[in-house]
Amino acid sequence: MVAWPAASTEALGEDAAQLANTYVLAHSVGCQALLRCLASLPDGVKLGGALCVAGWWQIDQPWDSIRPWLGPLPQLARVRAAMSRLMVLLSDNDPFTADHAANGQRAIFFNMRTELPRRGLLGGLALIGAGVFLGTQRTAALPPDRRTKMNTRKIPKTGEELPVIGLGTWQTFDVGPSPAERASLLEVLRLFFAQGGRLIDSSPMYGRAEAVVGELLAELRPTPAPFLATKVWTSGRLKGEEQMRRSVERMDRLGRGQVDLMQVHNLLDLRTHLPVLREWKAAGKIRYLGITHYSLQQLDELERLVRSEQLDFVQLPYSLAVRDAEKRLLPAAHATGTAVLVMRPFEECALFRRVRGLTLPSWASDFDCTSWAQFFLKFILSHPAVTCPIPATASPAHMVDNLQAVLGRLPDEKIRQRMIQLLQ
């Protein structure tokens, strides 16, 4: 494995003028070698372009000599900065990697120019330029209104529209200050905002996540402003107010002087914090208030509070595999006009493990779905009480894939039952 990138680097050289007029054709493992070669180029040196044929991120049944290529990826931000143009050609019947749609989605991060494939020739072509996403072949084939329209849901208490996919920050944004640690997160946020995303959820429990979000937002300065949600996670009024002030300072680097949503994390000292949140809302320090809990054993308590308190939001666990909230809590939220944020939509990747090796069913195209991530997210979004799932990711490719769930149709009740049966 070491020899391939080294040989590629030696062949290309480091002459900036020459590289700017150099175009590379890479195939299969050669695509992986090229990415690692580009990551090693000096800053400011850029390849003219590349055509990557049958590239992949995963192999269905890897053999010994291919396993080293499935390890840690190169610095993807450096790879993208080192290319002026990239085209990716994928087959929809590759014998080594069946999920051509997922491979196409993951190619999106690198691409700079937009071209569409001829139907029937390419299994997938994914390109980005100035924030414009065209997606894989199936997405590009959507009717124009479905291809470009970002679905939104209203916050019931106010009617404010929110894009229906948010961004969680648990574990993924708890990183250090170095640019290398933050490069992929910066790209995640760029893609998120370019596709119209707004809601970012964090907590002081998540280590440095609040501060990292705030610092990256100060660098990006997105328009429109993001919808910032965080939590209070301590006991006592004085400690709670101090923690909330620090959270606002960390996340609000755009000078608004507030976060949009403050939630009582896991109902900790709820009776103390809920009156304070009402005071802060009345004073304009926050715009909305809510509650959260991760445990299924607390769903009944969440339901009781949703029915007895004037809450704007409730955050709860819900997925294709864990549907306990459907029984009482989601109907209660719907009946009381309480917005619903959904944590753990992929069950911390357990859902992907359950479908490993399975091909996405052909009927997924009936609701404009081209990947398993979209399959899981569209199931959640098809429940009328749900406002916004908040999958966490540090991967630009996964971010783009998740955002595709906001496009097109959602499954109806009949299809929802098929989805449940498929997972069983």
N, C-alpha and C positions, 0 to 999 in steps of 0.2 A: 504493500500500500504506500509506503513512504517514497518509493522510487517514482511512482506515477506523478504526483504533484511536483516533485523536484525536477523531473525530466521536462515537464510542461513549462515550469518556470524558466529553466535554462533555455528552452527552445524559443520562448517568447521574448526573453531579455527584458530590459528595463528602460529602453529608449522610448520616451514619452511620445515623440513625433511618429515613430514607427508603429508603436502599439495603437495609436489613434486611428491608423489606417489598416489595422490587422483584424481579420474576422476568422473565428475559430468554429469548426464543426466538431461536435463532441457526441459520443454515443454511449448510452448506458453508464458503465463505471467511469467512462471518460468525462461524463458530466460532473460526477462527484470530484474527480481529479481537477477539473477546470475550476470549480468553485473554490477549492482549497488553494489553488495557484493564485487566483484573483485576490483572495484574502491576504496574500503575502506581498502584494504589490505595494510600492511606496505610496504615500498619500498624494493625491493629485494626478496619479498616473492612471489612464483609463483605456480599456480595450475598445476598439471600434464597435465590435458586436460579436454575438455568438448564436449559433443554431444548435440547440440541445435536442437530440433525438432519443426517445425512449429513456428519458431520465426518470429517476425514482427516488423516493424517500424511504420506502419500506419494501421488503421482499416477502412474499407469502410464506415461502419455505426456504429460509436462507441456508446456504452451505458454508463450509468452513472458510473458504477463501474470500467469500463476500462479507462475512461478519464484521471484519475491521471497518468496512465502509458504513456500517450501521451505527457506529459510535457517535461521539459528540460532533456536532456540526461546526463548520468554520464560523467566524464572525460574520453574520449575514449582512450587517450594515456595511461592512467593508467590501463585501462582494458586490452589493448593489452599487456602491459608489465607484467601483472599478469597471463598470460597463455602461456604454452609451445605449446599447440596444440588445435585446435578447428575444429570440423566438424559441418556443418550446413545442415540439411535435410529440404527441402521445398516441398510442394505439388503444382501442377499446377491447382488444382481445390479447393483450400481452400475456404470455404463458407464465411469467415470473412474478408479476405484480398485478393482481386482478382489479384493484381499486384505482382505475385510471382517473376517475373524477377527483378523488382525494389528492392524487399526485398533481393533477392540474391545478387544484386550489392552492396547493403549497408552492407551486411555481410563481404564484401571483406576486409574492414579495419582491422578486428580482426584476420584473419586466418593466420596460420603459416606454415602449411604443405600442399602439393599439392596432391590431389587425384581427379580422375574423376568419376562422377556418372555413373551408368548403365542407358542406354537410356530407357525411359519409366517408370523408377522407381522414379526418383527425378525430381522435377520441376526446381531445381536450386541448384548448389553448387559452392561457390565462395571462392577461397583460394589464399593467397599470401605467398610467401616465398622468401626472398632475392630479392625482386623486380620482381618476375616472376608472371605474371597474366594469369590465365586460364579462368576465367569468369564463366558465367552461362552455363547451358546445351547447349543452342543454340549456344553460342559463341564457346564452346568446340567442337561443331560439324562442325565448319567451315573447309574447306580444309586447310591443313597446311600452304600454302603460304599466305592465307588470315588471318589466325589466328595470325601470327607472324609479318607480314610486316607492318611497320609504313608508312602510306602514307605521302608524302611530296609534296610541290609545290615550283616551282622556283620563286625567286624574279626576275621579268622580266628584270630589268635594268642590273643585274649582273649574273643571272643564279644560285646564291646561293640557296641551298635547305633549306626549312623550314618545320618542321612538321606542319600539317595542323590544329592542335588545340593549341591555346595559352592560356595564363592565365591573366585575368584582375585582378585589385586590388582595384577598387573603393569600398569603405566601408569595404570590407572584411579584408584588411590588415591594416586598421587604428586602431591599437590596442596598448596597453601599453607594458611595458618592462617585465612583469612577465612571467615566464615559462608557467603558467597555461593559460594565454591569448594567448600564441603563439604555444602551443603544437599541436593543430589541423592544424595550418598553416605550421608548420615544416613538418608534415606528408603529407599535400597536396603537398608541394614541393618535398618531397622524391618520392612520387608516380608519380608526373609529370615528373621528370627527369628519373625515372626508366623505364618509358614507352617511353622515347625518346623526351619528350616535351622540348622546348627551349625558346619560345618567352614569355616574361613577360612584360606587359604594365602597366605603372603607370603615375603619374602626381604630381607636387607639390600641386595641388588642392585637392589631396586625403589625406590630413592630414599627418599622420606619415607613410603612406604606402611605400614611397620610402625608408625611413630609415629601416623599418622593413624588406623589401625585401633584402636590402643590408646586414643587420646583419644575417639574416637566411642563405643567400648564403655563407657568410663567415664561418658559422658553417658547412654547407653541402659540400662546395667546389665541385660542380658537374663537371663532365667531360662527354661530351664536355661542353665548357663554354656556359652559357645561352645567349640568344639574348635579350638584355635589351632595352626596348623602354620607353621613357618618353616624357615630353612636356614642352614647355615654356608657361607660363600663367601669363603674366603681361604686362605692357606698358612701352615703352622706351628701348633704346638700353642698357644703363648701367644696369638698373634693370633686363633686360632680360638676359644679359650675366652673371650677378651675380647669378641669379636664376638657370641658366643652370649649372654653376660651382658647386653650392651646390647640384644639382640633381645628377651630376656625382659622387661627393664625397659620397653622401648617398648610391647610388645604386651600385657603383663599389667598392666593398670590396675585389675583387679578384686581384687588382693591375694592371688592364689593362689600366687605365688612360682614359677611354672613355665609352660611352654607344653606342649601335649600331644604334639606331634610335632616333632622336629628332624631335618632331612634334609641330607645332603651334596649341595650344589648342583652339578650337572653333574660329579659325581665328583671335584671339585677337591681334591687332596691327601687322597684317600680313606683311605690307609693310616695317615695321622696322625689324622684326625678320627674314624674309626669306633671305635677303642678308647676315645676320650674320650666319645663318645656312649654307649657301654656303661657307662662309669663314671657319667655323669650319670643314666642311667636307673636304675642300681642305687641311686643316692643320692636318687632321687625328684625330681630337677630337671627331668626330662622323663619322659613316660609311654611314648612310642614313638620308634623311630629308623627312618630310611629313607634312600634314595638317589634321585637324580633325574638325568635327562639329556633334553635337548630333541632331540638329533640322532638320526636314523635309523641313522647309521653306528655308534652306540654301543649299539644294541639287543642285539647279541651279548654285549657286556661286561656290560650290565645283567642279561641272562639268566644269565651265568656267576656273577655275584655273588648273584643271587637263589637260585641252587642251592647255592652254597658257603658263604654267610654266613647267620647267623640274623637276618634282616631282618624288621621289622614291616610296612614300606611300601615300595613302589616307585612313583615318579611318572614317567609316560611319555607320549609323543605317540600319540594314537589318535583316529580319526574315520571317518566314512563314506567319506571320500575317501582317507585314509591308513591302511591296514589292515595295515601290515608287522608290527606287534606280535602279530597273530593267529598268525603262523607258529610262533614258539617262545617269545617272552617271556611272553605272557599264559598259555599252557599251563603254563609253568614257575612263574609266580606262583600259579596255581590249585593246582598239585601240591604246592607248598611252604607253602601257607597264608600267602602274602604279600598284604596288602591293596594294591589298585591305585588310585592317583589318576591321573586322565586330564587332561593339559594340552591346550590348544588344541583343544577339541572342535568349534569352528567354523572351524578353520584360519585364525584371525585374520580372520574375516568372508569368507574366500574362498568358503566353501560358499554363503553367501547370494547372492554375485554369480553363482554357477553356476546358481542356480534363479530368478534375477530374471526376472519376467514369467511364470513358470510357476504354475499353480494347484496347490495341494496335492491329491494324488490322493484320490479318494473313499474308497479302501480304507484310508486313514490312520485313519478312524474305527474300524476293526477293533481298533486298539490305543489308542483314546481320545486321539488326537492332533489338535490343532486349529491348529497353526502349524508353520512350517519349523524353528524353533528346537527345538520339542518333537520333531519328526521326527528331527533329528540327534542329540539327546540320548538319545532312547529307543533308537536304534540302538546307541549305546555301552552303555547300561544293560542291553541284552538279552544282552550277553556275560557269561557266568557268572563270569568272573574279575574283572570290574570292580567296584570298591567305590563310587567316587564321582568323577564328572567335576567339574571346577572352573572353569566359565566365568567370565571376568572381565567386569564391567559397571559403568558409572556411571549407567545408566539405570534408574529405578524401573520403567518399563513393561517393559523387557527382563528385569528381575529377576523380575517376576511371571510373565512368559511362560516363562522358564526353569524356574521352580518348578512349573509345570503338568506338567512331564515326570515328576514324582514321583507323579502321580496315575494310577490306572487300570492298564490292561494294558500289557504290553510285546510287541513283535513276536516271533513264533516264527521258527524257522529258515527256513521257506518265505517269510515276509514279509521277513525280512532280505535274502534273495536278490533279491526284487523291489525293495527299496530300493537295493541296489547297482546293479542293472540300470537303474533310473530315473536315477541320477546319471551313469551311463556314456552 
